[in-house]
Amino acid sequence: CVREQIELARNLGLISIQPRGGITILPYKFNPAVSKSLYFAIKSDIEYFNQFSSLRNQLEKAFFCESIRLLDEDDISEIDEIVKKAYRKLSGQPIQIPHLEHRSFHLKIYEKLNNVFVKGLLESYWDVYELIGLDLFTDIAYLENVWVFHEKIINAIRRKEFPEAYLLLNDHMELIYERK
């Protein structure tokens, strides 16, 4: 039925429906379809998150050097400000978890990449990260370590020391396995 097909297209983020405004075709995004599928998978077996997390790690590594070369000074300054905001949250009273900053840090690096599928998969990772509760508190030492890596990565990018930034990203990706 046409109504069901329209609802499916709306749920996948392909169209927008406004009363008296009609139907508008939206720019294509890969994220809605992937996120909905991942939600289902992870609700049936949490191991699917570990598999997708591994895919995300490899994807970030594979596109990292290309992505950081696309960043301009304004982008680098914006990422640096994300790091500073995270440190303020971690040192505040009360301490706040800089989850939105963590998500923003990673996604901002790949923002200028002209690949809707890579960006959609990375966005979906962060949606699912929140779904399973990884955005909730872990120990403060772990969070501080995460942000030390982020700071080192953005500083290496600013100095255009791309191989060093890549090695730091690799080390950073291993931190999730140290989470308590």
C-alpha positions in Angstrom: 0.0 0.0 0.0 1.2 3.5 -0.8 0.7 4.7 2.8 3.0 2.0 4.1 5.7 2.8 1.5 5.5 6.5 2.4 5.8 5.7 6.1 8.8 3.5 5.4 10.5 6.2 3.4 9.8 8.7 6.3 11.3 6.3 8.9 14.4 5.9 6.8 14.9 9.6 6.6 14.3 9.8 2.9 11.3 12.2 3.0 9.7 14.7 5.2 6.0 15.2 5.5 4.5 18.5 6.6 0.8 19.2 7.0 -0.2 21.5 4.2 3.4 21.5 3.0 3.4 18.1 1.3 6.2 15.7 0.9 9.8 16.8 0.6 12.6 14.5 -0.6 15.5 14.9 1.8 19.2 14.6 1.0 20.3 10.9 1.2 21.7 9.8 4.6 22.8 6.2 5.3 22.6 6.5 9.0 18.8 6.0 9.6 18.7 2.6 7.9 21.9 1.4 9.6 20.9 2.6 13.0 17.5 1.0 12.9 19.0 -2.3 11.8 21.7 -2.1 14.5 19.1 -1.4 17.2 17.3 -4.6 16.3 20.5 -6.6 16.1 21.9 -5.4 19.4 18.6 -5.9 21.2 18.8 -9.5 20.2 22.5 -10.0 20.9 25.0 -7.5 22.4 27.8 -9.3 20.6 26.7 -7.5 17.5 27.8 -4.2 19.1 31.3 -5.7 19.5 31.4 -6.7 15.8 30.2 -3.3 14.7 32.6 -1.6 17.0 35.4 -3.5 15.3 34.1 -2.4 11.9 34.0 1.2 13.1 37.6 1.1 14.4 38.8 -0.2 11.1 36.7 2.3 9.2 38.1 5.3 11.2 41.6 4.1 10.7 41.1 3.5 6.9 39.8 7.0 6.3 41.7 8.9 9.0 44.6 10.2 6.9 42.3 11.3 4.0 40.0 13.0 6.4 42.5 14.9 8.4 44.1 16.3 5.2 40.7 17.9 4.5 40.5 19.8 7.8 41.3 23.5 7.7 42.5 25.7 10.5 38.9 26.6 11.5 38.0 22.9 11.8 41.1 22.2 13.8 40.3 25.1 16.1 36.8 23.8 16.5 38.0 20.3 17.4 40.5 21.8 19.8 37.6 23.7 21.5 35.7 20.4 21.8 38.7 19.0 23.7 38.9 22.0 26.0 35.2 21.8 26.7 35.6 18.1 27.6 38.4 19.0 30.0 36.2 21.7 31.6 33.5 19.1 32.2 35.9 16.6 33.6 37.4 19.1 36.1 34.1 20.8 37.0 32.1 20.4 40.2 30.2 18.2 39.8 32.1 16.3 37.1 30.2 15.8 33.9 30.7 13.1 31.3 31.8 14.7 28.0 30.0 12.2 25.9 28.6 14.7 23.3 32.1 16.1 23.0 33.5 12.6 22.4 30.9 12.0 19.7 31.6 15.4 18.2 35.4 15.0 18.3 35.3 11.8 16.2 32.6 12.9 13.8 34.1 16.3 13.2 37.3 14.7 11.9 35.4 12.9 9.2 32.8 15.7 8.5 34.5 16.9 5.2 34.9 13.4 3.8 32.8 13.1 0.7 31.5 9.6 1.5 27.9 9.4 2.8 28.4 5.7 3.6 31.4 6.1 5.8 29.9 9.0 7.7 26.6 7.1 8.0 28.3 4.1 9.6 30.3 6.3 12.0 27.1 8.3 13.0 25.4 4.9 13.6 28.2 3.7 15.8 27.7 6.7 18.1 23.9 6.2 18.1 24.3 2.6 19.2 27.1 3.5 21.7 24.4 5.6 23.5 21.8 2.8 23.2 23.9 0.3 25.1 24.9 2.8 27.8 28.5 3.5 27.0 27.8 7.2 27.3 27.3 6.6 31.0 29.9 7.0 33.7 33.0 4.9 33.8 35.9 5.7 36.0 37.4 9.1 35.8 40.9 7.9 35.0 39.6 6.2 31.9 37.8 9.4 30.8 40.9 11.5 31.4 43.0 9.1 29.4 40.6 9.3 26.5 40.9 13.0 26.4 44.7 13.0 26.7 44.7 11.0 23.5 42.2 13.3 21.8 44.4 16.3 22.8 47.5 14.6 21.4 45.7 13.7 18.2 44.5 17.2 17.5 47.9 18.7 18.4 49.6 16.3 15.9 47.1 17.2 13.2 47.7 20.9 13.9 51.4 20.4 13.4 50.7 18.3 10.3 52.4 15.3 11.8 49.9 13.0 10.2 51.7 9.6 10.8 51.9 10.5 14.5 48.2 11.4 14.6 47.4 8.1 13.0 49.5 6.1 15.6 47.8 8.0 18.4 44.3 7.1 16.9 45.3 3.5 16.8 46.3 3.5 20.5 43.2 5.5 21.3 41.0 2.8 19.7 42.3 0.2 22.1 41.1 2.1 25.1 37.5 0.8 24.9 38.9 -2.6 25.8 40.3 -1.2 29.0 36.9 0.1 30.1 35.7 -1.2 33.5 
